[in-house]
Amino acid sequence: MRSTAAAQLPRLTRRSDFLRMTRRARKAVAPGLVLQGLDGAEAAPARVGFTASRKVGNAVARNRARRRLQAAACDVLSARAKAGWDYVLIARQATLERPYDALLSDLDKALRRLEANTRPSPADVADAKS
């Protein structure tokens, strides 16, 4: 059972934050969701936002998809989110039918892929040492 008080991350709520994420964030796609991540200020806590387009379904389906993503983020991101990062979880049609364990696995894999894409390449590290 998850502790909601300790596991809650600050939320992205402004449209401008979501638009900034769309323009500049790195993206990792999984069968059940799309994860966008953007490195921000190191001192700030990690923030998370959720969205579902009309492609997911009617309002009831979109809200259900967002609630499933919120629960998955509470379980996965609350423990693994990096300070200063902003994350946006985008629902897909498969978000609704996907088993919850598979959704958690999708988020975990997407987060690992996002972290792997943000590390400096070996060539960058060698240039920095020179």
RODREN-91279 format. One record per residue: y, x, z of N, C-alpha, C in turn; residue in three letters. Coordinates in steps of 0.05 Angstrom, whole numbers, plus 5000, padded with zeros to 4 digits. Layout:
N
{rogu {Y, X, Z}, {Y, X, Z}, {Y, X, Z}, "ALA"},
...
END
This chain:
130
{rogu {4977, 5017, 5000}, {5000, 5000, 5000}, {5025, 5018, 5000}, "MET"},
{rogu {5044, 5011, 4984}, {5068, 5028, 4982}, {5090, 5019, 5002}, "ARG"},
{rogu {5105, 5038, 5010}, {5128, 5032, 5028}, {5153, 5029, 5010}, "SER"},
{rogu {5163, 5005, 5008}, {5185, 5000, 4990}, {5211, 5013, 4999}, "THR"},
{rogu {5215, 5015, 5025}, {5241, 5027, 5035}, {5243, 5056, 5028}, "ALA"},
{rogu {5221, 5071, 5032}, {5222, 5100, 5027}, {5219, 5106, 4997}, "ALA"},
{rogu {5206, 5088, 4983}, {5200, 5094, 4955}, {5221, 5085, 4935}, "ALA"},
{rogu {5241, 5070, 4944}, {5262, 5061, 4926}, {5280, 5084, 4917}, "GLN"},
{rogu {5283, 5086, 4891}, {5302, 5105, 4880}, {5328, 5090, 4873}, "LEU"},
{rogu {5351, 5104, 4874}, {5375, 5091, 4865}, {5373, 5081, 4837}, "PRO"},
{rogu {5386, 5060, 4830}, {5383, 5047, 4804}, {5406, 5053, 4785}, "ARG"},
{rogu {5399, 5055, 4760}, {5419, 5055, 4738}, {5425, 5026, 4732}, "LEU"},
{rogu {5451, 5019, 4734}, {5458, 4991, 4729}, {5479, 4987, 4708}, "THR"},
{rogu {5494, 5007, 4702}, {5516, 5004, 4682}, {5506, 5008, 4654}, "ARG"},
{rogu {5516, 4992, 4636}, {5509, 4994, 4607}, {5516, 5022, 4597}, "ARG"},
{rogu {5538, 5034, 4606}, {5545, 5060, 4596}, {5524, 5081, 4603}, "SER"},
{rogu {5511, 5078, 4626}, {5490, 5097, 4634}, {5466, 5094, 4615}, "ASP"},
{rogu {5459, 5070, 4608}, {5436, 5065, 4590}, {5443, 5075, 4562}, "PHE"},
{rogu {5468, 5072, 4552}, {5476, 5081, 4526}, {5476, 5112, 4525}, "LEU"},
{rogu {5484, 5124, 4547}, {5484, 5154, 4549}, {5455, 5164, 4548}, "ARG"},
{rogu {5437, 5150, 4561}, {5409, 5157, 4560}, {5398, 5155, 4532}, "MET"},
{rogu {5405, 5134, 4518}, {5396, 5129, 4491}, {5405, 5152, 4472}, "THR"},
{rogu {5430, 5161, 4476}, {5440, 5182, 4458}, {5430, 5210, 4465}, "ARG"},
{rogu {5427, 5216, 4491}, {5423, 5244, 4498}, {5396, 5251, 4511}, "ARG"},
{rogu {5382, 5231, 4521}, {5358, 5236, 4537}, {5334, 5244, 4520}, "ALA"},
{rogu {5316, 5259, 4533}, {5290, 5265, 4521}, {5272, 5241, 4524}, "ARG"},
{rogu {5253, 5238, 4507}, {5236, 5214, 4507}, {5207, 5222, 4506}, "LYS"},
{rogu {5191, 5207, 4521}, {5162, 5210, 4521}, {5150, 5182, 4517}, "ALA"},
{rogu {5133, 5179, 4497}, {5122, 5153, 4490}, {5093, 5152, 4500}, "VAL"},
{rogu {5086, 5130, 4512}, {5058, 5125, 4521}, {5051, 5097, 4512}, "ALA"},
{rogu {5025, 5090, 4512}, {5017, 5063, 4503}, {5030, 5040, 4518}, "PRO"},
{rogu {5035, 5044, 4544}, {5045, 5022, 4560}, {5075, 5023, 4565}, "GLY"},
{rogu {5089, 5045, 4557}, {5117, 5047, 4564}, {5129, 5070, 4548}, "LEU"},
{rogu {5156, 5071, 4549}, {5171, 5094, 4539}, {5188, 5104, 4562}, "VAL"},
{rogu {5187, 5130, 4567}, {5202, 5142, 4588}, {5224, 5160, 4577}, "LEU"},
{rogu {5249, 5155, 4585}, {5271, 5172, 4577}, {5280, 5187, 4602}, "GLN"},
{rogu {5286, 5213, 4599}, {5296, 5229, 4621}, {5319, 5246, 4613}, "GLY"},
{rogu {5338, 5249, 4631}, {5362, 5265, 4626}, {5369, 5280, 4651}, "LEU"},
{rogu {5372, 5307, 4648}, {5379, 5324, 4670}, {5409, 5320, 4676}, "ASP"},
{rogu {5416, 5316, 4701}, {5444, 5313, 4709}, {5451, 5333, 4730}, "GLY"},
{rogu {5467, 5325, 4749}, {5476, 5343, 4770}, {5453, 5347, 4790}, "ALA"},
{rogu {5450, 5373, 4798}, {5428, 5380, 4817}, {5432, 5367, 4844}, "GLU"},
{rogu {5457, 5363, 4853}, {5461, 5353, 4880}, {5456, 5322, 4882}, "ALA"},
{rogu {5457, 5309, 4860}, {5454, 5279, 4860}, {5424, 5272, 4862}, "ALA"},
{rogu {5418, 5249, 4875}, {5390, 5240, 4876}, {5381, 5230, 4848}, "PRO"},
{rogu {5355, 5229, 4844}, {5345, 5218, 4819}, {5351, 5188, 4818}, "ALA"},
{rogu {5357, 5178, 4794}, {5362, 5150, 4790}, {5343, 5139, 4769}, "ARG"},
{rogu {5337, 5113, 4770}, {5319, 5101, 4751}, {5330, 5074, 4742}, "VAL"},
{rogu {5324, 5068, 4716}, {5332, 5043, 4705}, {5309, 5031, 4689}, "GLY"},
{rogu {5310, 5005, 4685}, {5288, 4991, 4671}, {5299, 4972, 4650}, "PHE"},
{rogu {5286, 4971, 4628}, {5295, 4953, 4607}, {5271, 4943, 4590}, "THR"},
{rogu {5275, 4919, 4579}, {5254, 4907, 4562}, {5269, 4891, 4541}, "ALA"},
{rogu {5263, 4896, 4516}, {5276, 4882, 4494}, {5262, 4856, 4488}, "SER"},
{rogu {5273, 4841, 4470}, {5261, 4815, 4462}, {5235, 4819, 4448}, "ARG"},
{rogu {5229, 4843, 4438}, {5203, 4848, 4425}, {5180, 4844, 4445}, "LYS"},
{rogu {5186, 4848, 4471}, {5165, 4845, 4491}, {5157, 4815, 4494}, "VAL"},
{rogu {5176, 4797, 4491}, {5170, 4769, 4493}, {5194, 4753, 4503}, "GLY"},
{rogu {5188, 4729, 4513}, {5210, 4713, 4524}, {5219, 4724, 4551}, "ASN"},
{rogu {5238, 4710, 4563}, {5250, 4720, 4588}, {5230, 4724, 4610}, "ALA"},
{rogu {5211, 4706, 4612}, {5190, 4708, 4633}, {5174, 4733, 4628}, "VAL"},
{rogu {5166, 4738, 4604}, {5150, 4762, 4597}, {5166, 4787, 4602}, "ALA"},
{rogu {5191, 4787, 4594}, {5208, 4811, 4598}, {5211, 4817, 4628}, "ARG"},
{rogu {5216, 4797, 4644}, {5219, 4801, 4673}, {5193, 4811, 4685}, "ASN"},
{rogu {5171, 4800, 4676}, {5145, 4809, 4687}, {5140, 4838, 4680}, "ARG"},
{rogu {5147, 4845, 4655}, {5143, 4873, 4646}, {5161, 4892, 4663}, "ALA"},
{rogu {5186, 4884, 4668}, {5204, 4900, 4684}, {5193, 4903, 4713}, "ARG"},
{rogu {5183, 4881, 4724}, {5172, 4883, 4751}, {5148, 4902, 4752}, "ARG"},
{rogu {5131, 4901, 4732}, {5108, 4920, 4731}, {5117, 4949, 4729}, "ARG"},
{rogu {5138, 4954, 4713}, {5149, 4981, 4711}, {5162, 4989, 4737}, "LEU"},
{rogu {5175, 4971, 4751}, {5187, 4978, 4777}, {5165, 4985, 4797}, "GLN"},
{rogu {5143, 4971, 4797}, {5122, 4978, 4816}, {5109, 5005, 4809}, "ALA"},
{rogu {5106, 5010, 4783}, {5095, 5036, 4774}, {5114, 5059, 4781}, "ALA"},
{rogu {5140, 5054, 4777}, {5159, 5075, 4784}, {5160, 5080, 4814}, "ALA"},
{rogu {5156, 5059, 4829}, {5155, 5062, 4859}, {5132, 5079, 4867}, "CYS"},
{rogu {5109, 5076, 4853}, {5085, 5091, 4860}, {5086, 5120, 4850}, "ASP"},
{rogu {5097, 5124, 4826}, {5095, 5150, 4813}, {5122, 5166, 4816}, "VAL"},
{rogu {5144, 5154, 4807}, {5169, 5168, 4806}, {5180, 5174, 4834}, "LEU"},
{rogu {5175, 5157, 4853}, {5186, 5162, 4880}, {5176, 5188, 4891}, "SER"},
{rogu {5152, 5197, 4883}, {5141, 5222, 4893}, {5147, 5246, 4875}, "ALA"},
{rogu {5151, 5240, 4848}, {5152, 5262, 4829}, {5179, 5265, 4815}, "ARG"},
{rogu {5198, 5247, 4820}, {5224, 5249, 4806}, {5239, 5274, 4815}, "ALA"},
{rogu {5252, 5287, 4796}, {5268, 5311, 4802}, {5296, 5303, 4810}, "LYS"},
{rogu {5307, 5316, 4830}, {5334, 5311, 4839}, {5354, 5316, 4816}, "ALA"},
{rogu {5373, 5298, 4813}, {5393, 5301, 4792}, {5386, 5290, 4766}, "GLY"},
{rogu {5361, 5280, 4763}, {5352, 5269, 4737}, {5357, 5238, 4737}, "TRP"},
{rogu {5362, 5228, 4713}, {5362, 5199, 4708}, {5338, 5192, 4691}, "ASP"},
{rogu {5325, 5171, 4698}, {5301, 5162, 4683}, {5305, 5133, 4675}, "TYR"},
{rogu {5297, 5126, 4651}, {5296, 5098, 4642}, {5268, 5092, 4632}, "VAL"},
{rogu {5257, 5071, 4642}, {5230, 5062, 4633}, {5235, 5038, 4615}, "LEU"},
{rogu {5224, 5039, 4591}, {5227, 5018, 4571}, {5200, 5005, 4568}, "ILE"},
{rogu {5200, 4978, 4571}, {5175, 4963, 4568}, {5168, 4961, 4539}, "ALA"},
{rogu {5142, 4960, 4534}, {5131, 4955, 4508}, {5113, 4929, 4510}, "ARG"},
{rogu {5104, 4919, 4488}, {5088, 4895, 4489}, {5062, 4900, 4505}, "GLN"},
{rogu {5052, 4924, 4503}, {5027, 4931, 4517}, {5031, 4932, 4548}, "ALA"},
{rogu {5056, 4934, 4557}, {5062, 4935, 4586}, {5050, 4911, 4600}, "THR"},
{rogu {5051, 4888, 4587}, {5042, 4863, 4599}, {5011, 4862, 4603}, "LEU"},
{rogu {4996, 4871, 4582}, {4967, 4869, 4583}, {4953, 4893, 4595}, "GLU"},
{rogu {4967, 4915, 4596}, {4954, 4940, 4605}, {4946, 4938, 4634}, "ARG"},
{rogu {4922, 4947, 4642}, {4915, 4948, 4670}, {4934, 4966, 4686}, "PRO"},
{rogu {4939, 4958, 4711}, {4959, 4973, 4727}, {4952, 5002, 4729}, "TYR"},
{rogu {4927, 5009, 4733}, {4919, 5037, 4735}, {4925, 5052, 4710}, "ASP"},
{rogu {4921, 5040, 4687}, {4927, 5052, 4661}, {4957, 5056, 4658}, "ALA"},
{rogu {4973, 5036, 4668}, {5002, 5038, 4668}, {5012, 5062, 4685}, "LEU"},
{rogu {4999, 5065, 4708}, {5006, 5088, 4725}, {4999, 5114, 4711}, "LEU"},
{rogu {4976, 5115, 4698}, {4968, 5139, 4683}, {4987, 5144, 4660}, "SER"},
{rogu {4996, 5123, 4646}, {5015, 5127, 4624}, {5041, 5139, 4635}, "ASP"},
{rogu {5051, 5129, 4657}, {5076, 5139, 4669}, {5073, 5168, 4677}, "LEU"},
{rogu {5050, 5175, 4690}, {5045, 5202, 4698}, {5044, 5221, 4675}, "ASP"},
{rogu {5030, 5213, 4653}, {5028, 5230, 4629}, {5055, 5233, 4616}, "LYS"},
{rogu {5070, 5212, 4614}, {5097, 5213, 4602}, {5115, 5231, 4618}, "ALA"},
{rogu {5113, 5230, 4644}, {5130, 5247, 4661}, {5122, 5276, 4658}, "LEU"},
{rogu {5096, 5282, 4656}, {5088, 5309, 4651}, {5097, 5320, 4624}, "ARG"},
{rogu {5096, 5302, 4604}, {5105, 5310, 4577}, {5135, 5315, 4577}, "ARG"},
{rogu {5150, 5299, 4592}, {5179, 5302, 4594}, {5186, 5328, 4608}, "LEU"},
{rogu {5171, 5335, 4630}, {5176, 5360, 4644}, {5169, 5384, 4627}, "GLU"},
{rogu {5148, 5382, 4611}, {5139, 5404, 4594}, {5160, 5409, 4572}, "ALA"},
{rogu {5174, 5388, 4563}, {5194, 5392, 4542}, {5220, 5403, 4553}, "ASN"},
{rogu {5224, 5403, 4579}, {5250, 5412, 4590}, {5248, 5441, 4599}, "THR"},
{rogu {5225, 5452, 4601}, {5223, 5480, 4609}, {5233, 5498, 4587}, "ARG"},
{rogu {5246, 5521, 4594}, {5254, 5539, 4573}, {5231, 5552, 4559}, "PRO"},
{rogu {5234, 5557, 4533}, {5213, 5570, 4518}, {5210, 5599, 4526}, "SER"},
{rogu {5187, 5612, 4521}, {5184, 5640, 4528}, {5205, 5658, 4514}, "PRO"},
{rogu {5213, 5650, 4490}, {5234, 5666, 4476}, {5260, 5665, 4490}, "ALA"},
{rogu {5267, 5641, 4501}, {5292, 5638, 4516}, {5291, 5655, 4542}, "ASP"},
{rogu {5269, 5656, 4555}, {5266, 5671, 4579}, {5268, 5701, 4573}, "VAL"},
{rogu {5256, 5710, 4551}, {5257, 5739, 4543}, {5286, 5746, 4536}, "ALA"},
{rogu {5300, 5728, 4522}, {5328, 5734, 4515}, {5346, 5736, 4540}, "ASP"},
{rogu {5340, 5719, 4560}, {5356, 5719, 4585}, {5352, 5745, 4601}, "ALA"},
{rogu {5327, 5756, 4599}, {5322, 5781, 4614}, {5334, 5805, 4601}, "LYS"},
{rogu {5339, 5804, 4575}, {5350, 5827, 4560}, {5379, 5831, 4564}, "SER"},
END
